Amino acid sequence: MTSKTKRALGAVVAIAVIGGIVAANVIREKRSRIEVQTGKVETQDLVQVVTASGEVRPRRYVNVGPNVSGRIVELRVREGDTVEKGQVLAKIESERYEAGERQSRAAVAAARAELQRAEADLEGSRLAFDRTKQMHEDKLVSRQVYDQADAEFKMKTANVEAARRRVAQLQAQLDSTRDELHKTTVYAPMSGVVTSLPKEEGEMVIGAMSFNPTVLMTVADLSVMEAEVMVDETDIRNLTLGQKAVVEVDALEDLEIAGEVTEIGASAIVRGSDTSQAQAQLGANTGNQPKDFKVKIVLHDPPANLRPGLNASADITTDTREGVLAVPIQAVVVREVDDEGNVVEAGAAASSEDNEEGASSRKRGEEKDGVFIVQDQKAIFTPVQTGIMGDTEIEITEGLGEGQEIVTGSYRTLRRLENEARLKVDKKKGEDES
């Protein structure tokens, strides 16, 4: 083999080796790239919605209970009946109250008779005093006789006053007894429909003055219905009175009922507890338990078959924006940024904290929302300001421009993606997303 041939063969080998090294570096670089999906920043209309669940209730209803305790002797309505204000609904046994009324009436009559006798005595004493006074002036009786007549007259006057007070006292007792007798009849406090009737004739009921009174029935005005829903504490700041809502009732499929927010609770309620316990919770330490706020939505034009107690869910529109820049919600991530605007990677921060000297010298940066824009096949973290949030998109108010390409997924990749990481775009998924 000549020297010329050897040189040529050496050159071929060298080229092959260099080519192999370059190919290996290219393969290594391709393998080191992170596969992501991307998308363009676009303008679109956004609607921010808060979703909550609860139940349908009449806006105005009254739990009717007896004012006195006793046995139900008569029920004049059934569940579903329409009643008018003042209509008799039920009667409670009244024998004891009738007897008490008769006794009080007799006591008043006796007291009035006693008053008449006392007034007659007073009149006789007055006449005697007038005669004694005249005789004393004519020097016919002594001062002692005059003083006795005067004392007798004053005593009779006091007796009449005491008798009058006794009559007033017994009359008040009679009025109270008559009131209790009147309360053995239960009247409708409002016009409406009997929506609940848990009691039957013959059952015992407990009056309103006791610790745990009985609910005899519920009368509701079904002309105005509302949805009472529980809104998560993280969403309540977005709600205001008058916001529009769409309510769906589980029992009425494919029916959407328009509504409006009319009441927003002022106190948080521990999730899962009874709303009646809210006042008691104010002084209790509920710690980190999740809480909700009660929100009422008046329903416009409710269907005739809508009934109280049905489960419902509401979508409350809290804000709308037209023609704003928006990106997928998962595209917005949080990263630590130092005073110079450089991203502090998680690995670097962890290594600094492992080193006691580094931990003491490194000042913790500010956590900022941002997205990764695609630049020269690299992921560049860019801080942004966000606005309202739609179902899948979030508004960008500052930091991006229309048409910029950003990393949109996957969510797992975005969680661990580092600034200036080299990217490999998954064309298929990126096209599907766009």
Secondary structure by P-SEA (a helix, b strand, c coil): ccaaaaaaaaaaaaaaaaaaaaaaaaaaaaaacccbbbbbbbbbbbbbbbbbbbbbbbccccccccccccccccccccccccccccccccccccaaaaaaaaaaaaaaaaaaaaaaaaaaaaaaaaaaaaaaaaaaaaccccaaaaaaaaaaaaaaaaaaaaaaaaaaaaaaaaaaaaaaaaacccccccccccccccccccbbbbccccccccccbbbbcccbbbbbbbbcccccccccccccbbbbbcccccbbbbbbbcccccccccccccccccccccccccccccbbbbbbbbbccccccccccccbbbbbbccccccccccccccbbbbbbccccccccaaaaaaaaacaaaaaaccbbbbbbbbbbbcccbbbbbbbccccccccbbbbcccccccbbbbccccccccccccccbbbbaaaaaaaac
